[in-house]
Amino acid sequence: MSALTLKSYQQTALDALGAYAHTARNKGPALAFGELVGRPYHAGAFGAQLPCVCLRIPTGGGKTVMAAHAVPLLAREWCNVDAPVAVWLVPSDAIRQQTLKALQTPGHPYRAALTAAYGEALHVCVLDEVAQIAPPDWGRTAIVLVATIQSFRIEDAGQRNVYSFSESLEPHFKNAQAQDGGRRLQCLHALPDALVTAEDAARDHTGVLQGFVGQPRWSLANWLALHQPLVIVDEAHNTKTDKSFTALQRLNPAFILELTATPMAHQTNVLYHVSAQELAAEDMIKLPIVLAEHPEGWPAAVLGALQTQRKLEAEALKDEAQGHGYVRPIVLFQAQNVGDEMPPEALRRYLIDELQLPENQIAVATGTTRGLDDIDLAARHCPVRYVITVQALREGWDCPFAYVLCSLQKLTSATAVEQLLGRVLRMPYARQRGREALNRAYAHVCAAEFSSAAHALTDRLIDHMGFEALDVASMIAAPAAYPLFGEDFESNHPLTFTTPAPIATNFEAVVASPALLAVPGVQVQTIAGTEQVVVAGHIALETESLMLTQVRGAKKQQQVREQVAQHNALVAAQLAPATRGVPFAPLPTLGYRTDAQAPLWPLERSAVLEAVELDLLSPHAVQLPGFQVAQASDVFLIDLQGERLTVRATGTEQMAMDYGHSSITAQDVVRWLDQLLFKPLYDLTQSQRRAYLAAVVSHQLHACGVPLVALAQARFQLARAIETHVAHLRDAAAQQQFRQRVLQQGDASAWLVEPDWARPHVFEPNRYPAPVASRYSGRYQFGKHYFPVLADLKENGQEFQCAQLIDRHPRVRHWVRNLDAAPCGFGLPTSRGRFYADFVAELVDGRVALLEFKGAHLDNAYETEKRQVGELWAEASAGHAVFGWLTMARDGKNLAQQLDAVLQ
């Protein structure tokens, strides 16, 4: 198994984590969080000086691989150490075993993320193995301890082995005592339950503890606390209790990183939240969920699931024949409980006796029947196509071919249905299939109507699986929109979308009033013997106000507001052009030819960089502007681009490569820099890298007068300064080359730039990975936006006004708030990468428009370059595209008049 390339959203989340750790070192955890996220930092039980942040990753998002990459990132950006100690806490022993095996298996992507930074000398261990790691290895070799949170969580510390006095740790503590006279051990005195008490000594029949009263225990927990570990908390929503807080405090962590799909909102600092659309855009999950309701009861739901499976298997055979690999679609049945009409064994007999299914195609997995043990469901020879369960499947169990969920229970009361749904949502091999039917998930449920089924499924996705209401709105579709049967079905051709029934929501807490009933779409229906207000269609602000006047109590009113928001999101999703299957016109990308007879190549920054030659041994290149190191007493003051940072001189026992020791050489620092910077300096050979790095180190030592030991202590900051400086040198050289090759059309040295219609950008209906934190959530309804959600737009300000003008413009058919990343956003090449204009529109006459909005005129070289690239793109399109650079006012025209002029 080879190392995984991180998905875009995973890298973005880790970049956010790295930026936070870097900023927190300079400004503190609380100020850094407020600055980067825009919300107050919740200090909670750990105080404002210990960073504790969360990456919110929905089900199927790959939390574990992100955690593996987070360890070296935080060690570098926060701890400034080469060999960290990390404590990786998981919610159960089954997950512990699964995680441990992956981290210990050579070549596994989780382990590869760690060995890329620390080599195969890395220690991955369990609690019982900690004492076997020699004292000199701590601080010189990266150590990852995998354990359950329960191992550390208990009221009486003496009842857990991790807190017990252990003579096996005697060499470790004596070694620490000998290094600095015991000063390091002083930090343990402030921790809960870290010291031996008189009561401990009295209970000790060996008499060993009598001489340790008031001193730190020789315990595993204390040894870990002495090294201030990075703490990774998987499924962190399970740790928001006083016992868990105390357990984490006992570890004396340097940094706590939480990962969960469903954080507790008022106790968690969510640094980055991944959306369902981000997962779908990276082929991690299948979307949408085609939801079929069966008011006739469970027999109809079961039959519908079987028919879906057979059609999908036929599609899978065609898919494999076209070179997309083997898939055998599987149905997960959630049977009724024992004592009800259709428990697991009864359903199995029904499938065999009534529906004539082969017995070997059915497996039962319950607490008492372990029909999936020792079965490889992904194997080609495996016959299983139907899995029957009731509640939770075994933790860690995977079903890569699960495609169809069929619940015989009511969704509103079914237990653990989200676990089954999570299996069905996952995309096999995290790779898009060739047949469109295989890129969707399917659910058959017992419900009276689609609207009620959609609401019940929505609640599960939001409350238990970490998805947002705006996400879920576009995640659920009726079968009529994606037909699998009938003459009109063809997997790889555009679908004929039918108009689904309007979304209707019943509001139990709202009392009907004459004014409310006079609103179109509002009526009273008798549901389960009780009269309830039912609303169909979009709920306007005035209607919501009428509803709230009929509800007493702030808590109930808030529940109604949330219900209204969820309802409106479902309605908006139903009306969006992408949901209705309306195609968006393709947008031409830019290509270039080196001469008229040459082939057309995609125009990218990388092509420009190929023509750039950097002289990294020039005096300008080896100098690091803004990087300064000064020594004061036992600390080093580092100034990096105006940010002041203090690094305390570190003893050799804490440093993996003896930095701070008198025997260190400049070549040692160069080798270390080479290991860390081989990726950022990707375009250099190792000999070129080392020559450049040696020149930089020499300049710092001799021209700047920085002591070698100081440079070694500041090595992480030095690496960051080098990376930033080289990036600036590249940008400057690329900008000059881009202007010469691309923008100066007509010059003898310029390339021939033209539209590349063979490789156009296409907005796909289910691929709009808008980040959760920046989504538009205002009351104004954009009627022409192509997708159900809008990225990065606030309900006020000048950009919002521009979006409204585009949405209302008679020449605009539909438009997209452009994303600022490939492959789902549309970008034009620049010397620094790509330029993603704010808005993309398809006009009613078939042309496409790229629109960039600037509140005021900006006059700098890069902004000019972006405008020139946009104009070149439009000019090269031969009338198929237009480009607009819009401001609030320019040349006597207001924003609306400028837009009219561009779209005419």
WOHU-V981611 format. One record per pair of residues at least 6 apart in sequence whose ideal C-beta (glycine too) atoms are under 6 Angstrom apart, sorted by the first residue. I is the first residue (numbers start at 1). J is the second residue. D is the distance in whole Angstrom. If there is no record, write none. Layout:
I	J	D
I	J	D
This chain:
1	107	5
1	108	6
3	109	5
3	112	4
4	109	4
7	282	4
9	274	5
9	278	4
10	66	5
13	55	5
13	272	4
14	69	6
16	271	6
16	272	4
18	73	5
18	77	5
20	32	6
20	36	6
20	271	6
21	74	6
21	77	4
21	78	4
22	77	5
23	32	4
24	32	4
24	51	5
26	643	5
29	51	4
30	41	4
30	48	5
33	41	4
33	269	6
34	41	6
41	269	6
42	269	5
45	245	4
46	52	5
51	255	5
52	256	4
53	269	5
53	271	4
54	258	4
54	263	5
54	268	5
54	269	6
54	270	5
55	259	5
55	272	5
56	263	6
56	270	5
56	273	4
57	63	5
57	274	5
58	261	5
58	466	4
58	467	5
59	261	5
59	422	4
59	465	5
60	279	6
60	284	5
60	285	5
60	425	5
60	426	5
61	274	5
61	279	6
63	259	4
65	109	6
65	110	6
67	232	5
67	259	6
68	110	4
68	113	4
68	114	6
69	113	5
70	257	6
71	86	5
72	117	4
74	230	5
74	255	5
75	81	5
75	84	4
76	716	6
78	255	5
79	254	5
80	716	5
82	656	4
83	139	6
83	140	5
83	141	5
83	142	5
83	656	4
84	142	6
84	230	6
85	143	5
85	227	4
85	229	4
86	144	5
86	229	6
86	230	4
87	145	5
87	229	5
87	231	5
88	144	6
88	146	5
88	232	5
89	149	5
89	233	5
90	96	5
90	99	6
90	148	6
90	234	5
91	235	4
91	238	5
92	395	6
93	148	6
94	395	4
94	396	5
95	395	6
96	146	6
96	148	5
98	396	4
99	146	5
100	146	5
102	108	5
102	110	4
103	110	5
103	111	5
103	124	4
104	124	5
114	122	5
115	122	6
118	142	4
121	141	5
122	142	5
123	133	6
123	141	6
123	143	4
124	144	5
125	145	6
127	147	5
130	220	5
131	168	4
131	169	5
135	171	6
135	172	5
135	175	4
139	653	6
139	654	5
140	656	5
149	239	6
151	162	6
152	162	6
152	247	4
153	243	5
153	244	6
153	247	4
154	160	5
157	163	4
157	193	4
162	220	5
162	221	5
163	219	5
163	221	5
164	219	6
165	217	5
165	218	5
166	218	6
169	218	5
169	223	6
172	223	6
173	218	5
176	184	5
179	653	5
185	216	6
188	194	5
188	216	4
188	222	5
191	225	6
191	250	6
191	252	6
192	246	6
192	249	6
192	250	5
194	216	6
194	222	6
195	214	6
195	216	6
196	209	5
196	212	4
196	213	5
196	215	6
196	217	5
198	213	6
200	209	5
201	209	4
201	210	5
201	213	5
216	222	5
221	250	5
224	251	6
225	251	5
225	252	4
228	252	6
228	254	4
229	253	6
230	254	6
230	255	5
231	253	4
231	256	5
232	257	5
233	239	6
233	258	5
234	259	6
235	260	6
236	258	3
236	260	4
237	260	5
237	262	5
237	263	6
237	264	6
240	264	5
240	267	5
261	465	6
261	466	3
262	466	5
263	270	6
273	772	4
273	773	6
275	471	5
275	772	5
276	467	5
276	471	4
276	475	6
277	768	5
277	769	5
278	769	4
279	285	5
280	287	4
280	766	6
281	767	5
281	769	4
281	824	5
283	427	5
283	430	5
283	431	6
283	432	5
284	427	6
284	430	5
285	425	4
285	427	6
286	425	6
286	427	5
286	439	6
286	440	5
286	441	4
287	475	6
287	766	5
288	475	5
288	477	4
289	441	5
289	443	6
289	475	6
289	476	5
290	440	5
290	442	5
290	477	5
290	479	6
290	482	5
291	443	5
291	453	6
291	476	5
292	304	6
292	444	5
292	479	5
293	447	4
293	449	6
293	450	5
293	453	4
294	300	4
294	301	4
294	446	6
295	448	5
298	342	6
298	408	4
298	446	6
301	406	6
301	444	4
301	446	5
304	444	5
305	331	5
305	404	5
305	406	4
305	444	5
308	404	5
308	442	5
309	329	6
309	331	5
309	404	6
311	484	5
312	329	4
312	403	6
313	329	5
315	435	5
315	437	5
315	438	6
315	491	6
316	327	5
316	329	6
319	433	6
319	434	5
319	435	5
319	438	6
320	326	5
322	434	5
324	433	6
324	434	4
326	380	6
327	401	6
327	428	5
328	401	5
329	403	4
330	385	6
330	401	5
330	402	5
331	386	5
331	404	4
331	406	6
332	387	5
332	402	5
332	405	5
332	420	5
333	388	5
333	406	5
334	407	4
334	409	6
334	417	6
334	420	6
335	342	6
335	343	6
335	344	4
335	347	5
335	388	5
335	390	5
335	408	6
336	342	5
336	343	6
336	408	5
336	409	6
342	408	5
344	364	5
344	366	6
344	388	5
347	388	6
348	362	6
348	364	6
348	388	6
351	357	5
351	362	6
352	359	6
360	383	5
361	383	5
361	385	5
361	386	6
362	386	5
363	371	4
363	372	5
363	384	5
363	387	5
364	371	4
364	388	5
365	371	5
365	372	5
365	387	6
365	389	5
365	393	6
366	389	6
366	390	6
377	384	6
377	399	6
378	400	5
391	415	5
391	416	4
392	416	4
392	419	6
399	423	5
400	428	5
402	423	4
402	424	5
404	442	4
405	420	5
405	421	6
405	424	5
405	443	5
406	444	4
407	414	5
407	417	6
407	445	5
411	445	5
411	456	4
411	457	6
412	456	5
418	460	5
418	464	4
418	465	5
424	441	5
425	441	5
432	439	6
433	439	5
435	491	4
436	491	5
437	491	5
445	453	5
447	453	4
450	478	5
451	503	6
451	504	5
454	476	5
458	472	5
461	467	5
461	472	5
462	472	6
468	772	6
469	566	5
469	569	5
470	569	5
470	789	5
473	569	4
473	570	5
473	573	4
473	788	6
474	573	4
474	788	4
478	500	5
480	498	4
481	497	5
483	489	5
488	496	6
495	581	5
497	580	5
497	581	4
502	536	5
502	537	6
503	570	5
503	571	5
504	534	5
504	536	4
505	535	6
505	567	4
506	527	6
506	532	5
506	534	5
507	533	5
508	532	6
509	551	5
509	556	5
509	560	6
510	533	4
510	547	5
510	550	5
510	551	6
511	550	4
512	524	5
512	533	5
513	550	6
515	546	6
516	522	6
516	546	5
519	543	5
521	535	6
521	536	5
521	537	4
522	535	5
523	534	6
524	531	5
525	534	5
538	568	6
538	571	5
539	564	5
539	568	6
541	779	6
544	564	5
548	557	5
551	557	5
551	560	5
572	788	5
573	579	6
573	788	4
576	787	6
576	788	4
577	786	5
577	814	5
578	765	4
578	786	5
578	787	5
584	763	4
584	786	6
584	842	6
585	842	4
585	848	5
586	760	4
586	762	5
587	760	6
587	761	5
587	826	5
587	848	5
588	755	4
588	757	5
588	760	6
588	877	6
589	756	5
589	759	5
590	603	4
590	873	6
591	600	4
591	602	6
591	603	6
591	754	6
591	756	4
592	601	6
592	603	5
592	751	4
592	753	5
593	600	6
593	752	4
603	829	5
604	829	5
605	829	6
605	833	5
608	734	5
608	737	5
608	738	5
609	734	6
611	737	5
612	733	4
612	734	6
612	737	5
614	729	6
616	692	4
617	695	6
622	695	4
622	696	5
622	699	5
624	721	5
624	725	5
626	641	4
627	640	6
627	721	4
628	639	4
629	636	6
629	638	5
629	706	5
629	710	5
629	714	5
630	637	5
631	710	5
634	649	5
635	646	5
635	648	5
636	647	5
636	710	5
636	713	5
636	714	6
638	645	5
638	714	5
638	717	5
640	717	5
640	721	6
647	713	5
650	660	5
652	658	5
652	660	6
652	661	5
658	664	6
659	712	4
660	709	6
660	713	6
664	712	6
666	697	5
669	697	6
669	712	6
670	690	6
670	693	5
670	694	5
670	697	6
673	693	5
673	719	6
674	689	6
674	690	6
674	693	6
676	719	5
677	719	6
680	723	4
681	689	5
700	706	5
700	711	6
731	832	6
734	831	4
735	831	4
738	831	4
740	749	6
741	750	6
741	751	5
743	868	5
744	750	5
753	876	6
754	876	5
755	876	5
755	877	5
761	826	5
763	816	6
767	824	5
768	787	4
769	824	6
770	789	5
770	791	4
774	792	4
775	789	6
776	790	4
776	793	4
778	795	3
782	807	5
784	807	5
784	814	5
784	815	6
786	814	5
786	816	5
790	817	5
791	817	5
791	819	6
793	817	6
798	855	5
798	888	6
799	853	6
802	853	5
805	896	6
805	899	6
806	812	6
806	815	5
806	839	6
811	843	5
811	844	6
811	903	5
812	841	5
813	842	5
813	844	5
814	842	6
815	839	6
815	841	4
816	840	5
818	825	5
818	826	6
818	836	5
818	837	6
818	840	5
819	825	3
820	836	4
825	836	5
826	840	5
827	834	3
827	835	6
827	836	5
828	835	5
828	869	5
828	873	6
830	865	6
830	869	6
835	866	4
835	869	6
837	850	5
837	852	4
838	852	6
838	853	5
839	851	4
840	850	6
841	849	4
842	848	6
848	881	5
849	882	5
850	870	6
850	883	5
851	884	5
852	885	5
853	886	5
854	887	5
855	888	6
857	887	6
867	885	5
870	883	4
871	883	6
874	881	5
874	882	5
874	883	4
882	902	6
884	902	3
886	898	5
888	895	6
